Amino acid sequence: MTEETVRDVEDGKYRVGEVWNYKTRPGDEGSTFTVLKVESRPGFGVIVHISVEGFRVPNPRAPNGVHERIRHMPFTEDAIDSSVTTRAAVGTPLPADIDAYEN
């Protein structure tokens, strides 16, 4: 896929810096995701790149024994639509350690 076939989406349903609540599993109700990038890709449609925080998954390699953040997960817009509940914030600065969205 060439650079010309991918384009940023700035006027869609989801916007960079939005924080959303979503349908979580029991015990992770405070978990949210932040929109990092939104792009359109031929053959896939709109892809929403997110970072998820506030969940707890056991991980013996983590310093405190649990994993509480996933830095990057890409989803189709339809997949995001099926899991979001409410928008929690807008204009949130992206995490400082997010650097993989330059394409």
N, C-alpha and C positions, 0 to 999 in steps of 0.2 A: 504494500500500500504506500503510495507516495504522499508526501507532505501536502500536496494540493488537494487530495481527496478528503482530508480531515479538516473540519472547520470548527472553531469555538462557537458555542451557542451562548449568547448573552441575553436573549429575550425569551427564554423558555420558562417552563414551570419551576425549575430549580435554578438557583443562582449561587455563584461562588460566595462563600461566607455565611450562607444560611445554616442554621442548626435546626435539626428536626428530631422530634420524638418518633418512635416507631414501635410496632408490635414486637415486644420482647418476650423472652421466656420468663417464667416465674423466677423472681429473685433479681432480675436485671432491669426492673422498671425504670430506674434512673438513667439508663444508657441512652445516649444520643449519637447522631452522626452529623458531621460537618461536610458540606459540599465543598470539594477542593477544585473541581474542574468539571465543565459540561462541554461535550463536543458531539458533533455529528459525524458518524462514520458510515459510508456506503455499505450496505449489506447488514448493518447492525442497527441503524437508527441513532437515536440520541443515547449517549453513554454518560452516566453520572458517576464521577469519581468521588468517593467519600472516605473519610476517616471516622472510625467508630470508637467511642470511649464509654467507660462506665459499666461495662459488663465484667463478669468474673469467670474465668476458665482456668481450672487447675493447670499449672505448668511448673514442673519441678526445676526447670532451668531459670525461671524468673526469680529475681532477688527475694520477693516475698511469697513465692510459691504459687502465684496466680498471674494470669495475663489479663490486663485491663484495657488494652488499646490495640487496635489494628490500624496501622498507618495508611494503608491504601487498599481499597476494594472498588473495582469498577462494576457497575450494574447497568442494565438497560433501564430506560426511563419507565417502562412498564413494570419492571420488577420493583423499582423504588415506589411507584404509585401504589402497588399492592401492599406495601408494608408501612408507609408513613401514617402518622395519626395527626399530629399538630406541628406547626412551625414554632420553635421555641425562641429563636433569635434571628436577626438579620445583621449583616455587616460585621460579622465576627472575623477578627484577624485570623489568618491561617496559621497553623502551628509553625514555629520557627524551623523545625527540622524537616519540613516538607519541601523538597527540592526537585522532585522527579516529574514535575508537570510542565516543563519547558518544551517538551516534545523534541 
